[in-house]
Amino acid sequence: MSQPQTSFDQLPRYVRVRSEPDATFVEFDFAIGYPDLFVELVLPRAAFASFCEQNRVQHMDAAMAEAIDADMEKWRYGESRGQPA
């Protein structure tokens, strides 16, 4: 049996804002399907709001962002910092 395929349009989209709340431009990470595989983008505030609406994004919460950061650190350094070798 084959498993049903999820179409590209059905994949979840994730946003993680990196800029300060009052910044003129919004710096953010954008991912489709996998929150740990993202591109870094910059848009004016109004364009960012439109982008989020058109892509039906999910804003990453603190726990999701922390898990992604820990995984990236593990790949960069071979282990999470603060953990014994």
PyMOL Python script that loads the backbone (N, CA, C, O; Angstrom):
from pymol import cmd

cmd.read_pdbstr("""\
ATOM      1  N   MET A   1       0.825  -1.189   0.000  1.00  0.00           N
ATOM      2  CA  MET A   1       0.000   0.000   0.000  1.00  0.00           C
ATOM      3  C   MET A   1       0.869   1.253   0.000  1.00  0.00           C
ATOM      4  O   MET A   1       1.929   1.291   0.626  1.00  0.00           O
ATOM      5  N   SER A   2       0.419   2.240  -0.688  1.00  0.00           N
ATOM      6  CA  SER A   2       1.159   3.501  -0.685  1.00  0.00           C
ATOM      7  C   SER A   2       0.475   4.475   0.266  1.00  0.00           C
ATOM      8  O   SER A   2      -0.742   4.457   0.444  1.00  0.00           O
ATOM      9  N   GLN A   3       1.296   5.320   0.864  1.00  0.00           N
ATOM     10  CA  GLN A   3       0.762   6.312   1.792  1.00  0.00           C
ATOM     11  C   GLN A   3       0.353   7.548   1.006  1.00  0.00           C
ATOM     12  O   GLN A   3       1.003   7.903   0.024  1.00  0.00           O
ATOM     13  N   PRO A   4      -0.733   8.214   1.436  1.00  0.00           N
ATOM     14  CA  PRO A   4      -1.167   9.405   0.702  1.00  0.00           C
ATOM     15  C   PRO A   4      -0.100  10.500   0.783  1.00  0.00           C
ATOM     16  O   PRO A   4       0.505  10.724   1.831  1.00  0.00           O
ATOM     17  N   GLN A   5       0.114  11.167  -0.336  1.00  0.00           N
ATOM     18  CA  GLN A   5       1.091  12.243  -0.415  1.00  0.00           C
ATOM     19  C   GLN A   5       0.428  13.564  -0.017  1.00  0.00           C
ATOM     20  O   GLN A   5      -0.718  13.829  -0.382  1.00  0.00           O
ATOM     21  N   THR A   6       1.157  14.381   0.728  1.00  0.00           N
ATOM     22  CA  THR A   6       0.685  15.711   1.063  1.00  0.00           C
ATOM     23  C   THR A   6       1.167  16.646  -0.037  1.00  0.00           C
ATOM     24  O   THR A   6       2.351  16.669  -0.373  1.00  0.00           O
ATOM     25  N   SER A   7       0.240  17.413  -0.592  1.00  0.00           N
ATOM     26  CA  SER A   7       0.647  18.335  -1.650  1.00  0.00           C
ATOM     27  C   SER A   7       1.423  19.493  -1.037  1.00  0.00           C
ATOM     28  O   SER A   7       1.312  19.785   0.154  1.00  0.00           O
ATOM     29  N   PHE A   8       2.208  20.139  -1.882  1.00  0.00           N
ATOM     30  CA  PHE A   8       3.028  21.256  -1.429  1.00  0.00           C
ATOM     31  C   PHE A   8       2.169  22.335  -0.775  1.00  0.00           C
ATOM     32  O   PHE A   8       2.564  22.907   0.241  1.00  0.00           O
ATOM     33  N   ASP A   9       1.010  22.616  -1.339  1.00  0.00           N
ATOM     34  CA  ASP A   9       0.128  23.656  -0.799  1.00  0.00           C
ATOM     35  C   ASP A   9      -0.415  23.311   0.581  1.00  0.00           C
ATOM     36  O   ASP A   9      -0.827  24.204   1.321  1.00  0.00           O
ATOM     37  N   GLN A  10      -0.421  22.039   0.935  1.00  0.00           N
ATOM     38  CA  GLN A  10      -0.950  21.609   2.225  1.00  0.00           C
ATOM     39  C   GLN A  10       0.108  21.566   3.321  1.00  0.00           C
ATOM     40  O   GLN A  10      -0.228  21.401   4.493  1.00  0.00           O
ATOM     41  N   LEU A  11       1.374  21.712   2.959  1.00  0.00           N
ATOM     42  CA  LEU A  11       2.432  21.673   3.970  1.00  0.00           C
ATOM     43  C   LEU A  11       2.333  22.884   4.886  1.00  0.00           C
ATOM     44  O   LEU A  11       2.040  23.986   4.422  1.00  0.00           O
ATOM     45  N   PRO A  12       2.574  22.695   6.185  1.00  0.00           N
ATOM     46  CA  PRO A  12       2.524  23.837   7.096  1.00  0.00           C
ATOM     47  C   PRO A  12       3.672  24.805   6.829  1.00  0.00           C
ATOM     48  O   PRO A  12       4.756  24.406   6.403  1.00  0.00           O
ATOM     49  N   ARG A  13       3.414  26.070   7.085  1.00  0.00           N
ATOM     50  CA  ARG A  13       4.425  27.119   6.912  1.00  0.00           C
ATOM     51  C   ARG A  13       4.673  27.766   8.260  1.00  0.00           C
ATOM     52  O   ARG A  13       3.738  28.057   9.007  1.00  0.00           O
ATOM     53  N   TYR A  14       5.938  27.988   8.561  1.00  0.00           N
ATOM     54  CA  TYR A  14       6.339  28.492   9.873  1.00  0.00           C
ATOM     55  C   TYR A  14       7.098  29.806   9.735  1.00  0.00           C
ATOM     56  O   TYR A  14       7.847  30.013   8.780  1.00  0.00           O
ATOM     57  N   VAL A  15       6.888  30.689  10.708  1.00  0.00           N
ATOM     58  CA  VAL A  15       7.597  31.961  10.770  1.00  0.00           C
ATOM     59  C   VAL A  15       8.162  32.121  12.175  1.00  0.00           C
ATOM     60  O   VAL A  15       7.502  31.832  13.174  1.00  0.00           O
ATOM     61  N   ARG A  16       9.405  32.592  12.219  1.00  0.00           N
ATOM     62  CA  ARG A  16      10.046  32.928  13.488  1.00  0.00           C
ATOM     63  C   ARG A  16      10.631  34.329  13.342  1.00  0.00           C
ATOM     64  O   ARG A  16      11.591  34.534  12.598  1.00  0.00           O
ATOM     65  N   VAL A  17      10.053  35.284  14.049  1.00  0.00           N
ATOM     66  CA  VAL A  17      10.497  36.675  13.959  1.00  0.00           C
ATOM     67  C   VAL A  17      11.774  36.841  14.766  1.00  0.00           C
ATOM     68  O   VAL A  17      11.862  36.406  15.914  1.00  0.00           O
ATOM     69  N   ARG A  18      12.762  37.476  14.146  1.00  0.00           N
ATOM     70  CA  ARG A  18      14.062  37.698  14.786  1.00  0.00           C
ATOM     71  C   ARG A  18      14.282  39.160  15.163  1.00  0.00           C
ATOM     72  O   ARG A  18      15.134  39.448  16.004  1.00  0.00           O
ATOM     73  N   SER A  19      13.545  40.081  14.571  1.00  0.00           N
ATOM     74  CA  SER A  19      13.765  41.510  14.807  1.00  0.00           C
ATOM     75  C   SER A  19      13.017  41.988  16.053  1.00  0.00           C
ATOM     76  O   SER A  19      12.170  41.286  16.606  1.00  0.00           O
ATOM     77  N   GLU A  20      13.360  43.198  16.471  1.00  0.00           N
ATOM     78  CA  GLU A  20      12.700  43.820  17.619  1.00  0.00           C
ATOM     79  C   GLU A  20      11.258  44.184  17.246  1.00  0.00           C
ATOM     80  O   GLU A  20      10.981  44.451  16.076  1.00  0.00           O
ATOM     81  N   PRO A  21      10.339  44.199  18.211  1.00  0.00           N
ATOM     82  CA  PRO A  21       8.932  44.479  17.908  1.00  0.00           C
ATOM     83  C   PRO A  21       8.678  45.837  17.238  1.00  0.00           C
ATOM     84  O   PRO A  21       7.734  45.966  16.459  1.00  0.00           O
ATOM     85  N   ASP A  22       9.497  46.838  17.526  1.00  0.00           N
ATOM     86  CA  ASP A  22       9.256  48.174  16.962  1.00  0.00           C
ATOM     87  C   ASP A  22      10.133  48.468  15.739  1.00  0.00           C
ATOM     88  O   ASP A  22      10.192  49.617  15.301  1.00  0.00           O
ATOM     89  N   ALA A  23      10.804  47.481  15.187  1.00  0.00           N
ATOM     90  CA  ALA A  23      11.685  47.687  14.033  1.00  0.00           C
ATOM     91  C   ALA A  23      10.867  48.028  12.790  1.00  0.00           C
ATOM     92  O   ALA A  23       9.740  47.560  12.627  1.00  0.00           O
ATOM     93  N   THR A  24      11.447  48.847  11.918  1.00  0.00           N
ATOM     94  CA  THR A  24      10.789  49.220  10.667  1.00  0.00           C
ATOM     95  C   THR A  24      10.648  48.014   9.758  1.00  0.00           C
ATOM     96  O   THR A  24       9.608  47.827   9.128  1.00  0.00           O
ATOM     97  N   PHE A  25      11.686  47.198   9.686  1.00  0.00           N
ATOM     98  CA  PHE A  25      11.674  45.987   8.871  1.00  0.00           C
ATOM     99  C   PHE A  25      11.601  44.765   9.780  1.00  0.00           C
ATOM    100  O   PHE A  25      12.197  44.744  10.857  1.00  0.00           O
ATOM    101  N   VAL A  26      10.872  43.758   9.339  1.00  0.00           N
ATOM    102  CA  VAL A  26      10.744  42.516  10.096  1.00  0.00           C
ATOM    103  C   VAL A  26      11.749  41.511   9.533  1.00  0.00           C
ATOM    104  O   VAL A  26      11.677  41.136   8.362  1.00  0.00           O
ATOM    105  N   GLU A  27      12.672  41.087  10.367  1.00  0.00           N
ATOM    106  CA  GLU A  27      13.616  40.026  10.010  1.00  0.00           C
ATOM    107  C   GLU A  27      13.027  38.726  10.547  1.00  0.00           C
ATOM    108  O   GLU A  27      12.659  38.636  11.719  1.00  0.00           O
ATOM    109  N   PHE A  28      12.942  37.719   9.675  1.00  0.00           N
ATOM    110  CA  PHE A  28      12.299  36.481  10.113  1.00  0.00           C
ATOM    111  C   PHE A  28      12.819  35.271   9.352  1.00  0.00           C
ATOM    112  O   PHE A  28      13.390  35.384   8.267  1.00  0.00           O
ATOM    113  N   ASP A  29      12.602  34.112   9.959  1.00  0.00           N
ATOM    114  CA  ASP A  29      12.894  32.832   9.329  1.00  0.00           C
ATOM    115  C   ASP A  29      11.577  32.300   8.783  1.00  0.00           C
ATOM    116  O   ASP A  29      10.538  32.412   9.433  1.00  0.00           O
ATOM    117  N   PHE A  30      11.622  31.724   7.595  1.00  0.00           N
ATOM    118  CA  PHE A  30      10.425  31.168   6.972  1.00  0.00           C
ATOM    119  C   PHE A  30      10.720  29.741   6.543  1.00  0.00           C
ATOM    120  O   PHE A  30      11.714  29.476   5.868  1.00  0.00           O
ATOM    121  N   ALA A  31       9.845  28.823   6.941  1.00  0.00           N
ATOM    122  CA  ALA A  31      10.028  27.410   6.622  1.00  0.00           C
ATOM    123  C   ALA A  31       8.734  26.820   6.070  1.00  0.00           C
ATOM    124  O   ALA A  31       7.639  27.224   6.460  1.00  0.00           O
ATOM    125  N   ILE A  32       8.874  25.871   5.170  1.00  0.00           N
ATOM    126  CA  ILE A  32       7.726  25.149   4.624  1.00  0.00           C
ATOM    127  C   ILE A  32       7.925  23.672   4.921  1.00  0.00           C
ATOM    128  O   ILE A  32       8.898  23.060   4.479  1.00  0.00           O
ATOM    129  N   GLY A  33       6.999  23.115   5.667  1.00  0.00           N
ATOM    130  CA  GLY A  33       7.031  21.677   5.949  1.00  0.00           C
ATOM    131  C   GLY A  33       7.869  21.282   7.145  1.00  0.00           C
ATOM    132  O   GLY A  33       7.412  20.534   8.009  1.00  0.00           O
ATOM    133  N   TYR A  34       9.082  21.775   7.201  1.00  0.00           N
ATOM    134  CA  TYR A  34      10.007  21.417   8.272  1.00  0.00           C
ATOM    135  C   TYR A  34      10.526  22.706   8.911  1.00  0.00           C
ATOM    136  O   TYR A  34      11.255  23.452   8.258  1.00  0.00           O
ATOM    137  N   PRO A  35      10.176  22.989  10.164  1.00  0.00           N
ATOM    138  CA  PRO A  35      10.567  24.262  10.767  1.00  0.00           C
ATOM    139  C   PRO A  35      12.071  24.448  10.930  1.00  0.00           C
ATOM    140  O   PRO A  35      12.530  25.577  11.105  1.00  0.00           O
ATOM    141  N   ASP A  36      12.850  23.365  10.876  1.00  0.00           N
ATOM    142  CA  ASP A  36      14.299  23.488  11.042  1.00  0.00           C
ATOM    143  C   ASP A  36      15.032  23.701   9.722  1.00  0.00           C
ATOM    144  O   ASP A  36      16.258  23.811   9.717  1.00  0.00           O
ATOM    145  N   LEU A  37      14.319  23.760   8.614  1.00  0.00           N
ATOM    146  CA  LEU A  37      14.902  24.033   7.298  1.00  0.00           C
ATOM    147  C   LEU A  37      14.258  25.323   6.793  1.00  0.00           C
ATOM    148  O   LEU A  37      13.154  25.305   6.250  1.00  0.00           O
ATOM    149  N   PHE A  38      14.956  26.436   6.976  1.00  0.00           N
ATOM    150  CA  PHE A  38      14.333  27.744   6.739  1.00  0.00           C
ATOM    151  C   PHE A  38      15.246  28.671   5.950  1.00  0.00           C
ATOM    152  O   PHE A  38      16.444  28.427   5.801  1.00  0.00           O
ATOM    153  N   VAL A  39      14.642  29.740   5.452  1.00  0.00           N
ATOM    154  CA  VAL A  39      15.382  30.829   4.818  1.00  0.00           C
ATOM    155  C   VAL A  39      15.176  32.070   5.672  1.00  0.00           C
ATOM    156  O   VAL A  39      14.151  32.217   6.338  1.00  0.00           O
ATOM    157  N   GLU A  40      16.155  32.954   5.645  1.00  0.00           N
ATOM    158  CA  GLU A  40      16.054  34.210   6.380  1.00  0.00           C
ATOM    159  C   GLU A  40      15.570  35.284   5.422  1.00  0.00           C
ATOM    160  O   GLU A  40      16.127  35.451   4.337  1.00  0.00           O
ATOM    161  N   LEU A  41      14.533  36.013   5.820  1.00  0.00           N
ATOM    162  CA  LEU A  41      13.938  37.041   4.975  1.00  0.00           C
ATOM    163  C   LEU A  41      13.786  38.343   5.752  1.00  0.00           C
ATOM    164  O   LEU A  41      13.792  38.359   6.983  1.00  0.00           O
ATOM    165  N   VAL A  42      13.648  39.439   4.999  1.00  0.00           N
ATOM    166  CA  VAL A  42      13.406  40.767   5.585  1.00  0.00           C
ATOM    167  C   VAL A  42      12.334  41.443   4.744  1.00  0.00           C
ATOM    168  O   VAL A  42      12.444  41.498   3.519  1.00  0.00           O
ATOM    169  N   LEU A  43      11.294  41.960   5.402  1.00  0.00           N
ATOM    170  CA  LEU A  43      10.220  42.673   4.722  1.00  0.00           C
ATOM    171  C   LEU A  43       9.788  43.880   5.545  1.00  0.00           C
ATOM    172  O   LEU A  43       9.933  43.881   6.767  1.00  0.00           O
ATOM    173  N   PRO A  44       9.256  44.910   4.885  1.00  0.00           N
ATOM    174  CA  PRO A  44       8.620  45.988   5.644  1.00  0.00           C
ATOM    175  C   PRO A  44       7.437  45.412   6.430  1.00  0.00           C
ATOM    176  O   PRO A  44       6.862  44.398   6.035  1.00  0.00           O
ATOM    177  N   ARG A  45       7.086  46.046   7.518  1.00  0.00           N
ATOM    178  CA  ARG A  45       6.061  45.527   8.429  1.00  0.00           C
ATOM    179  C   ARG A  45       4.747  45.182   7.710  1.00  0.00           C
ATOM    180  O   ARG A  45       4.195  44.105   7.934  1.00  0.00           O
ATOM    181  N   ALA A  46       4.242  46.070   6.860  1.00  0.00           N
ATOM    182  CA  ALA A  46       2.972  45.821   6.159  1.00  0.00           C
ATOM    183  C   ALA A  46       3.093  44.627   5.209  1.00  0.00           C
ATOM    184  O   ALA A  46       2.175  43.811   5.122  1.00  0.00           O
ATOM    185  N   ALA A  47       4.204  44.521   4.509  1.00  0.00           N
ATOM    186  CA  ALA A  47       4.422  43.400   3.593  1.00  0.00           C
ATOM    187  C   ALA A  47       4.523  42.084   4.366  1.00  0.00           C
ATOM    188  O   ALA A  47       4.054  41.047   3.897  1.00  0.00           O
ATOM    189  N   PHE A  48       5.136  42.130   5.550  1.00  0.00           N
ATOM    190  CA  PHE A  48       5.245  40.937   6.387  1.00  0.00           C
ATOM    191  C   PHE A  48       3.857  40.446   6.800  1.00  0.00           C
ATOM    192  O   PHE A  48       3.581  39.247   6.750  1.00  0.00           O
ATOM    193  N   ALA A  49       2.992  41.364   7.203  1.00  0.00           N
ATOM    194  CA  ALA A  49       1.630  40.988   7.603  1.00  0.00           C
ATOM    195  C   ALA A  49       0.897  40.332   6.439  1.00  0.00           C
ATOM    196  O   ALA A  49       0.210  39.328   6.625  1.00  0.00           O
ATOM    197  N   SER A  50       1.038  40.891   5.244  1.00  0.00           N
ATOM    198  CA  SER A  50       0.411  40.327   4.056  1.00  0.00           C
ATOM    199  C   SER A  50       0.995  38.952   3.730  1.00  0.00           C
ATOM    200  O   SER A  50       0.260  38.022   3.398  1.00  0.00           O
ATOM    201  N   PHE A  51       2.314  38.830   3.825  1.00  0.00           N
ATOM    202  CA  PHE A  51       3.013  37.569   3.578  1.00  0.00           C
ATOM    203  C   PHE A  51       2.478  36.478   4.505  1.00  0.00           C
ATOM    204  O   PHE A  51       2.187  35.369   4.058  1.00  0.00           O
ATOM    205  N   CYS A  52       2.349  36.791   5.785  1.00  0.00           N
ATOM    206  CA  CYS A  52       1.862  35.818   6.772  1.00  0.00           C
ATOM    207  C   CYS A  52       0.430  35.392   6.463  1.00  0.00           C
ATOM    208  O   CYS A  52       0.086  34.216   6.579  1.00  0.00           O
ATOM    209  N   GLU A  53      -0.397  36.351   6.073  1.00  0.00           N
ATOM    210  CA  GLU A  53      -1.788  36.052   5.759  1.00  0.00           C
ATOM    211  C   GLU A  53      -1.888  35.174   4.516  1.00  0.00           C
ATOM    212  O   GLU A  53      -2.619  34.183   4.511  1.00  0.00           O
ATOM    213  N   GLN A  54      -1.159  35.531   3.468  1.00  0.00           N
ATOM    214  CA  GLN A  54      -1.229  34.774   2.219  1.00  0.00           C
ATOM    215  C   GLN A  54      -0.689  33.354   2.374  1.00  0.00           C
ATOM    216  O   GLN A  54      -1.171  32.435   1.712  1.00  0.00           O
ATOM    217  N   ASN A  55       0.299  33.167   3.238  1.00  0.00           N
ATOM    218  CA  ASN A  55       0.903  31.847   3.438  1.00  0.00           C
ATOM    219  C   ASN A  55       0.295  31.065   4.591  1.00  0.00           C
ATOM    220  O   ASN A  55       0.691  29.928   4.847  1.00  0.00           O
ATOM    221  N   ARG A  56      -0.662  31.665   5.286  1.00  0.00           N
ATOM    222  CA  ARG A  56      -1.319  31.008   6.424  1.00  0.00           C
ATOM    223  C   ARG A  56      -0.274  30.408   7.370  1.00  0.00           C
ATOM    224  O   ARG A  56      -0.316  29.220   7.691  1.00  0.00           O
ATOM    225  N   VAL A  57       0.658  31.251   7.805  1.00  0.00           N
ATOM    226  CA  VAL A  57       1.790  30.779   8.606  1.00  0.00           C
ATOM    227  C   VAL A  57       1.395  30.467  10.037  1.00  0.00           C
ATOM    228  O   VAL A  57       0.398  30.964  10.561  1.00  0.00           O
ATOM    229  N   GLN A  58       2.212  29.628  10.642  1.00  0.00           N
ATOM    230  CA  GLN A  58       2.142  29.359  12.077  1.00  0.00           C
ATOM    231  C   GLN A  58       3.362  30.039  12.690  1.00  0.00           C
ATOM    232  O   GLN A  58       4.491  29.785  12.271  1.00  0.00           O
ATOM    233  N   HIS A  59       3.139  30.892  13.669  1.00  0.00           N
ATOM    234  CA  HIS A  59       4.270  31.527  14.338  1.00  0.00           C
ATOM    235  C   HIS A  59       4.860  30.528  15.324  1.00  0.00           C
ATOM    236  O   HIS A  59       4.144  29.927  16.124  1.00  0.00           O
ATOM    237  N   MET A  60       6.178  30.362  15.252  1.00  0.00           N
ATOM    238  CA  MET A  60       6.845  29.426  16.157  1.00  0.00           C
ATOM    239  C   MET A  60       6.749  29.942  17.587  1.00  0.00           C
ATOM    240  O   MET A  60       6.946  31.129  17.845  1.00  0.00           O
ATOM    241  N   ASP A  61       6.446  29.043  18.505  1.00  0.00           N
ATOM    242  CA  ASP A  61       6.452  29.420  19.913  1.00  0.00           C
ATOM    243  C   ASP A  61       7.864  29.240  20.469  1.00  0.00           C
ATOM    244  O   ASP A  61       8.752  28.736  19.782  1.00  0.00           O
ATOM    245  N   ALA A  62       8.057  29.651  21.702  1.00  0.00           N
ATOM    246  CA  ALA A  62       9.389  29.616  22.317  1.00  0.00           C
ATOM    247  C   ALA A  62       9.941  28.191  22.395  1.00  0.00           C
ATOM    248  O   ALA A  62      11.135  27.981  22.180  1.00  0.00           O
ATOM    249  N   ALA A  63       9.097  27.223  22.696  1.00  0.00           N
ATOM    250  CA  ALA A  63       9.557  25.835  22.815  1.00  0.00           C
ATOM    251  C   ALA A  63      10.039  25.296  21.468  1.00  0.00           C
ATOM    252  O   ALA A  63      11.064  24.618  21.405  1.00  0.00           O
ATOM    253  N   MET A  64       9.314  25.591  20.398  1.00  0.00           N
ATOM    254  CA  MET A  64       9.717  25.132  19.073  1.00  0.00           C
ATOM    255  C   MET A  64      11.030  25.796  18.653  1.00  0.00           C
ATOM    256  O   MET A  64      11.920  25.130  18.123  1.00  0.00           O
ATOM    257  N   ALA A  65      11.154  27.101  18.888  1.00  0.00           N
ATOM    258  CA  ALA A  65      12.379  27.825  18.533  1.00  0.00           C
ATOM    259  C   ALA A  65      13.570  27.296  19.328  1.00  0.00           C
ATOM    260  O   ALA A  65      14.665  27.158  18.783  1.00  0.00           O
ATOM    261  N   GLU A  66      13.366  27.004  20.598  1.00  0.00           N
ATOM    262  CA  GLU A  66      14.447  26.483  21.443  1.00  0.00           C
ATOM    263  C   GLU A  66      14.905  25.105  20.961  1.00  0.00           C
ATOM    264  O   GLU A  66      16.102  24.818  20.945  1.00  0.00           O
ATOM    265  N   ALA A  67      13.958  24.257  20.570  1.00  0.00           N
ATOM    266  CA  ALA A  67      14.310  22.925  20.065  1.00  0.00           C
ATOM    267  C   ALA A  67      15.107  23.028  18.769  1.00  0.00           C
ATOM    268  O   ALA A  67      16.057  22.271  18.567  1.00  0.00           O
ATOM    269  N   ILE A  68      14.738  23.942  17.899  1.00  0.00           N
ATOM    270  CA  ILE A  68      15.463  24.136  16.639  1.00  0.00           C
ATOM    271  C   ILE A  68      16.869  24.650  16.920  1.00  0.00           C
ATOM    272  O   ILE A  68      17.834  24.172  16.324  1.00  0.00           O
ATOM    273  N   ASP A  69      16.992  25.623  17.826  1.00  0.00           N
ATOM    274  CA  ASP A  69      18.311  26.159  18.182  1.00  0.00           C
ATOM    275  C   ASP A  69      19.212  25.072  18.764  1.00  0.00           C
ATOM    276  O   ASP A  69      20.395  25.003  18.432  1.00  0.00           O
ATOM    277  N   ALA A  70      18.661  24.229  19.623  1.00  0.00           N
ATOM    278  CA  ALA A  70      19.446  23.154  20.237  1.00  0.00           C
ATOM    279  C   ALA A  70      19.911  22.157  19.178  1.00  0.00           C
ATOM    280  O   ALA A  70      21.047  21.686  19.224  1.00  0.00           O
ATOM    281  N   ASP A  71      19.042  21.837  18.231  1.00  0.00           N
ATOM    282  CA  ASP A  71      19.414  20.907  17.173  1.00  0.00           C
ATOM    283  C   ASP A  71      20.489  21.511  16.271  1.00  0.00           C
ATOM    284  O   ASP A  71      21.420  20.812  15.870  1.00  0.00           O
ATOM    285  N   MET A  72      20.373  22.798  15.947  1.00  0.00           N
ATOM    286  CA  MET A  72      21.382  23.457  15.119  1.00  0.00           C
ATOM    287  C   MET A  72      22.730  23.484  15.836  1.00  0.00           C
ATOM    288  O   MET A  72      23.777  23.292  15.218  1.00  0.00           O
ATOM    289  N   GLU A  73      22.693  23.723  17.131  1.00  0.00           N
ATOM    290  CA  GLU A  73      23.931  23.757  17.912  1.00  0.00           C
ATOM    291  C   GLU A  73      24.579  22.374  17.955  1.00  0.00           C
ATOM    292  O   GLU A  73      25.801  22.245  17.875  1.00  0.00           O
ATOM    293  N   LYS A  74      23.750  21.352  18.082  1.00  0.00           N
ATOM    294  CA  LYS A  74      24.263  19.981  18.102  1.00  0.00           C
ATOM    295  C   LYS A  74      24.986  19.669  16.789  1.00  0.00           C
ATOM    296  O   LYS A  74      26.064  19.075  16.807  1.00  0.00           O
ATOM    297  N   TRP A  75      24.416  20.058  15.666  1.00  0.00           N
ATOM    298  CA  TRP A  75      25.038  19.803  14.376  1.00  0.00           C
ATOM    299  C   TRP A  75      26.300  20.636  14.188  1.00  0.00           C
ATOM    300  O   TRP A  75      27.257  20.183  13.560  1.00  0.00           O
ATOM    301  N   ARG A  76      26.306  21.848  14.728  1.00  0.00           N
ATOM    302  CA  ARG A  76      27.473  22.729  14.559  1.00  0.00           C
ATOM    303  C   ARG A  76      28.636  22.274  15.445  1.00  0.00           C
ATOM    304  O   ARG A  76      29.782  22.256  14.998  1.00  0.00           O
ATOM    305  N   TYR A  77      28.352  21.912  16.686  1.00  0.00           N
ATOM    306  CA  TYR A  77      29.420  21.618  17.647  1.00  0.00           C
ATOM    307  C   TYR A  77      29.539  20.141  18.005  1.00  0.00           C
ATOM    308  O   TYR A  77      30.466  19.761  18.720  1.00  0.00           O
ATOM    309  N   GLY A  78      28.636  19.310  17.534  1.00  0.00           N
ATOM    310  CA  GLY A  78      28.714  17.891  17.811  1.00  0.00           C
ATOM    311  C   GLY A  78      27.982  17.479  19.072  1.00  0.00           C
ATOM    312  O   GLY A  78      27.822  16.284  19.322  1.00  0.00           O
ATOM    313  N   GLU A  79      27.539  18.420  19.863  1.00  0.00           N
ATOM    314  CA  GLU A  79      26.766  18.145  21.072  1.00  0.00           C
ATOM    315  C   GLU A  79      26.179  19.453  21.548  1.00  0.00           C
ATOM    316  O   GLU A  79      26.648  20.528  21.174  1.00  0.00           O
ATOM    317  N   SER A  80      25.164  19.362  22.366  1.00  0.00           N
ATOM    318  CA  SER A  80      24.584  20.575  22.938  1.00  0.00           C
ATOM    319  C   SER A  80      25.510  21.115  23.997  1.00  0.00           C
ATOM    320  O   SER A  80      26.062  20.351  24.789  1.00  0.00           O
ATOM    321  N   ARG A  81      25.688  22.416  24.024  1.00  0.00           N
ATOM    322  CA  ARG A  81      26.515  23.030  25.054  1.00  0.00           C
ATOM    323  C   ARG A  81      25.870  22.847  26.410  1.00  0.00           C
ATOM    324  O   ARG A  81      24.644  22.821  26.520  1.00  0.00           O
ATOM    325  N   GLY A  82      26.654  22.725  27.403  1.00  0.00           N
ATOM    326  CA  GLY A  82      26.141  22.573  28.754  1.00  0.00           C
ATOM    327  C   GLY A  82      25.895  21.118  29.127  1.00  0.00           C
ATOM    328  O   GLY A  82      25.619  20.814  30.288  1.00  0.00           O
ATOM    329  N   GLN A  83      25.993  20.210  28.147  1.00  0.00           N
ATOM    330  CA  GLN A  83      25.827  18.801  28.444  1.00  0.00           C
ATOM    331  C   GLN A  83      27.196  18.144  28.481  1.00  0.00           C
ATOM    332  O   GLN A  83      28.072  18.499  27.692  1.00  0.00           O
ATOM    333  N   PRO A  84      27.396  17.187  29.388  1.00  0.00           N
ATOM    334  CA  PRO A  84      28.691  16.503  29.458  1.00  0.00           C
ATOM    335  C   PRO A  84      28.977  15.721  28.181  1.00  0.00           C
ATOM    336  O   PRO A  84      28.067  15.223  27.517  1.00  0.00           O
ATOM    337  N   ALA A  85      30.239  15.629  27.863  1.00  0.00           N
ATOM    338  CA  ALA A  85      30.646  14.908  26.642  1.00  0.00           C
ATOM    339  C   ALA A  85      30.578  13.424  26.816  1.00  0.00           C
ATOM    340  O   ALA A  85      30.887  12.679  25.886  1.00  0.00           O
TER     341      ALA A  85
END
""", "prot")
cmd.dss("prot")
cmd.show_as("cartoon", "prot")
cmd.util.cbc("prot")
cmd.orient("prot")
